[in-house]
Amino acid sequence: MKKSDIYRLLMAGAILVVLLNTWMAWRSLSKLFTTQGWLSQTLDVLSHTESLALNMRTADSAVRGYILTGSPAFEKQYHASSQGVYAEIDEVQRLTADSESQQQRIAYLRTRVAAKMGTLDSANALRSGNSSAGPIEPNLLEPLLTDYPGGGQSVAYAISQIEAEEHRLLIERTRETKNASKEVWISFIAVSLLDILLIAAAFEQLVRAHRSHLQIAEDAASIEALNNELTRVNTELEGRVEERTQELAESNQELEAFSYSVSHDLRAPLRTIDGFSLALMEDFSDKLNDEGLDYIARIRNGVQRMGMLIDSLLQLSRVTRSEVHRERVDISQLAKLVFDELTASDHDRAIVFVAQPGVLAQADPRLVRIALENLIGNAWKFTSRTPEGRIEFGSDVREGRTVYFIRDNGAGFDMQYVDRLFTAFQRLHGDRDFKGSGIGLATVSRIIRRHQGSIWAESELGNGATFFFTLAA
């Protein structure tokens, strides 16, 4: 074989290699463009689900505000948020049209939104029809403002299932984008090296190699432009999320301030009602029959329950606003003090309390004491009908973290309603069976979250309950 033939064969092989690398670069770029498009779509879905959740919370807050004040501004805000909810659901459904599983989740979300909005509409209508009649009975509002209308999952849970799938896709598509970008760079380096070899082998290939190099440079510039665009989109998305987060924080702060103000303003008329009803009972008991005295007793009981609710709301508000000051705390000692106070207030109860000694934590002692008062107080209350009541406090280590627990052998509860435990005004037992405000466990949940911890419960109806919680170091 002649040298010229070998040269031509080598050049043909080099050209084939160049063409192969060019094809690989084009394929890598196409894959990169595709994955970046999917990534952007996933981020858009997450943005709209966040907006949907914000609109739901705003609608719920507006109805509560309207119920409490009767202000038309809250009613207007509720209608605007309702429209936003359905618009965001339509947009999420459009963006996820390619995913059958997400479409099924969205269909379920629509049913939960419809149920929730139906209850909010009922509450709104109830307030509109009662605008001049004074406060509405709480037992009428409680089933209308629940987050679990019809006993199903909450809207927030349905949204979280959609977001969980999108977060999974976000991780997967981010990884695919990185891999595609890596492939592009590998192609770029391979082609550049080949260009150098071709220049050294034959001068006549210089023009072709130069053009190939320019093409690669243009591809690199396109990739850089795409990366810059992706960075810009991510920055804008972060800004929108931060803005919505700020709006939500301001809304929560206004709602807490409103609750605090209303709670204080309610005390004066309550004291008046309690004072005059007591005067009626003391000064006119001889002029009233048994039925009249029973009515007065019921009035006083209602006033006292309302006072207890106000105190619980104020405590919840203070817990939400107060700063967390961490220090070394002996939780065993705090639990023993709380139990001793309960025993001192009710000498007739014979109940066994077992506390694991020396359980320490880095936490705010004041807030932890409030949490223990509610948890141990719950155990004390729900063991009131247990012949040999027992309450236990302790801790153990699970997966490298310390888990604290309060366990009792009292009435327990049905685990299918466990999601309602830590929501304000949600109670799993009737007030005739066990007195309470329905705010205690919501307060505990706030305190644990303020410590970057988590809380959960396990129980069986009639066989007691155990509450677990963690406190981040």
C-alpha positions in Angstrom: 0.0 0.0 0.0 1.3 3.4 -1.0 2.1 6.0 1.6 -0.4 8.3 0.0 -3.1 5.6 0.3 -2.2 5.2 4.0 -2.4 8.9 4.4 -5.8 9.1 2.7 -7.0 6.2 4.8 -5.8 7.9 8.0 -7.5 11.1 6.9 -10.7 9.3 6.1 -10.6 7.7 9.5 -9.9 11.0 11.1 -12.8 12.5 9.3 -15.1 9.7 10.4 -14.0 10.2 14.0 -14.7 13.9 13.6 -18.1 13.2 12.3 -18.8 10.7 15.0 -17.8 13.2 17.7 -19.9 15.9 16.0 -22.9 13.5 16.1 -22.2 12.7 19.7 -22.0 16.4 20.6 -25.2 17.1 18.8 -26.9 14.2 20.6 -25.5 15.5 23.9 -26.8 19.0 23.3 -30.2 17.7 22.3 -30.4 15.7 25.5 -29.2 18.7 27.5 -31.9 20.9 25.9 -34.6 18.3 26.6 -33.6 17.7 30.3 -33.4 21.5 30.9 -36.9 21.8 29.5 -38.2 19.1 31.8 -36.3 20.7 34.8 -37.9 24.1 34.1 -41.3 22.5 33.9 -40.8 20.7 37.2 -39.8 24.0 38.9 -42.9 25.7 37.4 -45.2 22.9 38.8 -43.6 23.4 42.3 -44.1 27.1 42.0 -47.8 26.7 41.2 -48.4 24.1 44.0 -46.8 26.6 46.5 -49.2 29.3 45.2 -52.1 26.9 45.4 -51.2 26.1 49.1 -50.9 29.8 49.8 -54.3 30.5 48.3 -55.9 27.7 50.3 -54.4 29.1 53.6 -55.4 32.6 52.6 -59.0 31.4 51.9 -59.2 29.6 55.3 -57.7 32.6 57.1 -60.1 35.0 55.4 -63.2 32.9 56.3 -62.0 32.7 60.0 -61.4 36.5 59.9 -64.9 37.0 58.4 -66.5 34.8 61.0 -64.8 36.6 63.8 -65.3 40.2 62.6 -67.9 40.2 59.8 -65.7 42.5 57.8 -66.5 42.5 54.0 -62.8 42.8 53.3 -62.2 39.3 54.6 -65.2 38.0 52.5 -63.7 39.7 49.4 -60.3 38.2 50.2 -61.9 34.8 50.5 -63.6 35.0 47.0 -60.3 36.2 45.4 -58.3 33.3 47.0 -61.0 30.8 45.9 -60.6 31.9 42.3 -56.8 31.6 42.7 -57.1 28.1 44.1 -59.0 26.7 41.0 -56.7 28.6 38.6 -53.6 27.1 40.1 -55.1 23.6 40.0 -55.9 24.0 36.3 -52.3 25.2 35.7 -50.7 22.4 37.6 -52.9 19.9 35.7 -51.8 21.5 32.4 -48.2 21.3 33.3 -48.3 17.7 34.4 -50.5 16.4 31.5 -47.7 14.0 30.5 -47.8 12.2 33.9 -50.8 9.8 34.4 -49.9 9.4 38.1 -49.9 13.1 38.7 -53.2 13.5 36.9 -54.7 11.0 39.3 -53.3 12.9 42.3 -54.6 16.1 40.9 -58.0 14.5 40.4 -58.0 13.5 44.1 -56.8 17.0 45.1 -59.7 18.5 43.3 -62.1 16.3 45.4 -60.4 17.5 48.6 -60.3 21.1 47.5 -64.0 20.9 46.6 -64.8 19.4 50.0 -62.7 22.0 51.8 -64.1 24.9 49.8 -67.6 23.6 50.3 -67.1 23.7 54.1 -65.6 27.2 53.8 -68.5 28.3 51.7 -70.9 27.0 54.3 -69.0 28.7 57.1 -69.0 32.0 55.0 -72.7 31.7 54.3 -73.4 30.9 58.0 -71.6 34.1 59.0 -73.3 36.1 56.3 -76.7 34.9 57.5 -75.8 35.7 61.1 -74.1 39.1 60.6 -76.3 40.9 63.1 -77.1 38.1 65.5 -73.8 38.1 67.4 -71.2 35.4 67.9 -71.8 32.0 66.3 -71.8 28.9 68.4 -68.4 27.2 68.1 -69.9 23.8 67.8 -71.6 25.0 64.6 -68.3 26.2 63.1 -66.0 23.3 64.2 -67.2 20.9 61.5 -67.1 23.6 58.9 -63.5 24.8 59.5 -62.0 21.3 59.7 -59.0 20.5 57.5 -60.5 17.0 57.0 -64.0 17.5 55.6 -65.8 14.2 55.2 -63.1 12.3 57.1 -60.6 12.2 54.2 -57.1 13.5 53.9 -56.4 17.3 54.1 -55.8 19.5 51.1 -52.3 20.1 52.3 -51.6 16.3 52.4 -52.9 16.0 48.8 -50.7 18.9 47.7 -47.7 17.4 49.5 -48.2 14.1 47.5 -48.0 16.0 44.2 -45.0 18.0 45.4 -43.2 14.9 46.6 -43.5 13.4 43.1 -42.2 16.7 41.6 -39.3 16.8 44.0 -38.4 13.3 43.0 -38.5 14.3 39.3 -36.5 17.4 40.2 -33.7 15.3 41.6 -33.8 12.9 38.7 -33.9 15.6 36.0 -31.2 17.6 37.7 -29.0 14.5 37.7 -29.8 13.9 34.0 -29.0 17.6 33.2 -25.6 17.3 34.9 -24.9 14.0 33.0 -25.9 15.6 29.7 -23.7 18.6 30.4 -20.8 16.3 31.3 -21.3 14.4 28.0 -21.2 17.7 26.1 -17.9 18.7 27.7 -16.5 15.2 27.0 -17.4 15.6 23.3 -16.0 19.1 23.3 -12.6 17.9 24.7 -12.5 14.9 22.3 -13.1 17.1 19.3 -10.5 19.6 20.4 -7.8 17.0 20.8 -8.7 15.5 17.4 -8.3 18.9 15.8 -4.8 19.3 17.2 -3.8 15.8 15.8 -5.3 16.7 12.4 -3.4 20.0 12.3 -0.2 18.2 13.1 -0.9 15.4 10.5 -1.9 17.6 7.5 -1.8 21.3 6.9 -4.5 21.1 4.2 -7.0 20.0 7.0 -6.4 23.3 8.9 -9.4 25.1 7.4 -11.7 22.2 8.1 -10.3 21.7 11.6 -10.6 25.5 12.2 -14.3 25.4 11.1 -14.9 22.5 13.4 -13.3 24.3 16.2 -15.4 27.4 15.6 -18.5 25.2 15.5 -17.5 23.7 18.9 -17.0 27.2 20.2 -20.4 28.2 19.1 -21.9 25.1 20.8 -20.0 26.0 24.0 -21.4 29.5 23.8 -24.9 28.1 23.4 -24.4 25.9 26.4 -23.1 28.9 28.4 -26.1 30.9 27.3 -28.4 28.1 28.3 -26.7 27.8 31.7 -27.1 31.5 32.2 -30.7 31.4 31.3 -31.2 28.5 33.7 -29.5 30.4 36.4 -31.7 33.4 35.8 -34.9 31.2 35.9 -33.7 29.6 39.1 -33.0 33.0 40.6 -36.4 34.3 39.6 -38.1 31.2 41.0 -36.2 31.6 44.3 -37.3 35.2 44.5 -41.0 34.2 43.9 -40.8 31.5 46.6 -39.2 34.0 49.0 -41.8 36.6 48.3 -44.6 34.1 48.8 -42.9 32.9 52.0 -42.7 36.5 53.3 -46.4 37.1 52.4 -47.4 33.9 54.3 -45.3 35.0 57.3 -46.9 38.4 57.3 -50.3 36.8 57.1 -49.6 34.5 60.0 -48.2 37.4 62.0 -51.4 39.5 61.4 -53.6 36.5 62.3 -51.7 35.9 65.5 -51.9 39.6 66.4 -55.6 39.6 65.6 -56.2 36.5 67.8 -54.2 38.0 70.7 -56.2 41.3 70.5 -59.6 39.5 70.3 -58.7 37.2 73.2 -57.9 40.2 75.4 -61.0 42.1 74.3 -63.2 39.1 75.2 -62.1 39.0 78.8 -64.0 42.1 79.9 -67.5 41.0 78.8 -66.8 37.5 80.1 -66.0 38.9 83.6 -69.2 40.9 83.4 -71.3 37.8 82.5 -69.6 35.8 85.2 -70.0 38.5 87.8 -73.7 39.1 87.2 -74.5 35.4 86.9 -72.8 34.8 90.3 -74.8 37.7 91.7 -78.0 36.2 90.4 -77.1 32.9 92.0 -76.1 34.4 95.4 -78.8 37.1 95.7 -81.8 35.6 94.0 -81.3 31.8 94.5 -84.4 31.8 96.8 -86.5 33.3 94.1 -85.4 30.9 91.3 -86.6 27.4 90.8 -84.2 24.5 90.1 -84.4 25.0 86.4 -83.4 28.7 86.7 -80.5 27.8 88.9 -79.4 25.2 86.4 -79.5 27.7 83.6 -77.3 30.1 85.7 -74.9 27.2 86.4 -74.7 26.4 82.7 -74.0 30.1 81.9 -71.1 30.1 84.4 -69.7 26.9 83.1 -69.8 28.3 79.5 -68.0 31.4 80.7 -65.4 29.5 82.5 -64.8 27.3 79.4 -64.5 30.4 77.2 -62.0 31.8 79.7 -60.0 28.5 79.4 -60.1 28.8 75.6 -58.9 32.4 75.8 -56.0 31.4 78.1 -55.1 28.6 75.8 -55.1 30.9 72.7 -53.0 33.4 74.5 -50.5 30.7 75.5 -50.4 29.5 71.9 -49.8 33.0 70.6 -47.0 33.6 73.2 -45.3 30.4 72.3 -45.4 31.3 68.6 -43.9 34.8 69.2 -41.4 34.1 72.0 -37.7 33.7 71.4 -36.1 30.3 72.1 -33.3 30.5 74.7 -31.5 27.2 74.9 -29.7 25.9 77.9 -29.0 22.6 79.6 -32.3 21.3 81.0 -33.1 18.3 83.2 -36.3 17.2 81.5 -36.8 14.4 84.1 -36.9 17.0 86.9 -39.3 19.2 85.0 -41.6 16.2 84.3 -41.6 15.3 88.0 -42.5 18.9 89.0 -45.4 19.0 86.6 -46.7 15.7 87.9 -46.4 16.8 91.5 -48.4 19.9 90.7 -51.2 17.8 89.2 -51.2 15.5 92.2 -51.4 18.5 94.6 -54.4 19.8 92.6 -56.3 16.5 92.8 -55.6 14.5 96.0 -58.2 11.9 95.1 -56.3 10.5 92.2 -54.0 7.5 92.9 -51.8 7.2 89.9 -48.3 5.9 89.3 -45.7 8.1 87.7 -42.4 6.7 86.5 -39.7 9.1 85.2 -36.4 8.0 83.8 -33.7 9.9 85.8 -31.1 12.2 84.3 -32.7 12.9 80.9 -31.0 16.1 79.7 -31.5 18.3 76.7 -30.3 21.6 75.2 -33.6 23.5 75.1 -35.6 26.4 76.3 -36.7 25.4 79.9 -39.8 27.6 79.9 -41.2 26.3 76.6 -40.3 22.7 77.4 -42.2 23.0 80.7 -45.3 24.2 78.9 -45.0 21.3 76.5 -44.7 18.8 79.4 -47.6 20.4 81.2 -49.8 19.8 78.2 -48.5 16.3 77.5 -48.5 15.0 81.1 -51.8 16.9 81.7 -53.3 15.0 78.8 -52.1 11.7 80.2 -53.5 12.6 83.6 -56.9 13.5 82.1 -57.2 10.4 79.9 -56.3 8.0 82.7 -59.0 9.4 85.0 -61.3 6.4 84.2 -58.5 3.8 84.4 -58.5 1.8 87.7 -54.7 1.6 88.0 -53.5 4.7 86.1 -49.9 4.9 85.1 -47.8 7.7 83.4 -44.3 7.2 82.2 -41.6 9.6 81.0 -38.3 8.6 79.4 -36.1 8.6 76.3 -34.2 6.3 74.0 -32.0 6.6 71.0 -33.3 5.9 67.5 -31.2 6.2 64.3 -28.6 8.3 66.2 -31.0 10.8 67.7 -32.6 11.1 71.2 -36.4 10.5 71.2 -38.4 11.5 74.3 -41.7 10.0 75.2 -44.8 10.4 77.5 -46.7 7.1 77.8 -50.0 6.3 79.6 -52.5 3.5 79.9 -55.6 5.6 79.6 -58.4 5.9 77.0 -56.2 6.1 73.9 -57.5 7.1 70.5 -58.1 5.7 67.0 -54.9 6.0 64.9 -56.9 6.8 61.7 -57.5 10.3 63.3 -53.8 10.8 64.3 -53.3 13.6 61.7 -55.9 15.8 63.6 -54.1 15.6 67.0 -51.9 18.6 66.6 -54.4 20.9 65.0 -56.0 23.6 67.1 -59.7 22.9 68.1 -59.5 19.3 66.9 -60.5 16.8 69.6 -60.9 13.1 69.4 -63.0 12.7 72.5 -66.3 14.5 73.4 -66.3 17.3 76.0 -68.7 15.3 78.2 -66.2 12.5 78.4 -63.0 14.5 78.9 -62.8 18.3 79.3 -60.4 20.3 77.3 -59.8 23.2 74.9 -58.4 21.4 71.9 -55.4 23.7 71.8 -53.0 22.0 74.1 -51.4 19.6 71.6 -51.3 22.4 69.0 -49.2 24.4 71.5 -46.9 21.4 72.1 -46.5 21.0 68.3 -45.5 24.7 68.0 -43.0 24.4 70.8 -41.4 21.3 69.3 -41.2 23.0 65.8 -39.6 26.0 67.5 -36.8 23.6 68.6 -36.5 22.2 65.1 -37.8 18.9 66.3 -40.7 16.7 65.4 -43.6 15.1 67.4 -45.8 12.1 66.7 -48.1 9.7 68.6 -49.0 6.0 68.7 -52.1 4.6 70.4 -54.8 2.0 70.4 -58.3 2.8 71.5 -58.8 1.7 75.1 -55.1 0.8 75.6 -53.4 4.1 76.2 -51.2 6.4 74.1 -47.6 7.3 73.7 -46.4 10.7 72.5 -42.9 10.9 71.0 -40.9 14.1 70.3 -37.3 15.2 69.4 -35.4 18.4 70.2 -32.7 19.4 67.7 -29.4 20.1 69.4 
